[in-house]
């Protein structure tokens, strides 16, 4: 009997709660605000050209990879036939990949040394102008039609 009374009290308490409905057209306004803007028609040729460039590079990479496998098929087959050959090749690739950051760092240092030696005789305002150009290029890359990247920056 006590459980029935408790259920009845809960039902009355829920019925007594104030319930507010959103105003008419609220859902339509929210959905209209969430809609993405239509793509600009002037971007269609650019996007199509970018897609063609990506497709061309993918085809070229596929062709070069297939040619590389075809030219070295005997070595690749021997690698898979020998016991432990694949593991040894993976260790070699891993070791070379571990050395790659050091090699890239050394190459970057060499380029930096060459550029600093070449620019040593130039006046300081050349460096300021180059820095201003780099900053302008970064701002232009981040901006879109005078608006910074969707207003996120």
Helices and strands as residue ranges (DSSP letters): H 2-16, H 26-34, G 41-43, H 44-71, H 73-81, H 85-118, H 124-142, E 143-144, E 147-148, G 149-151
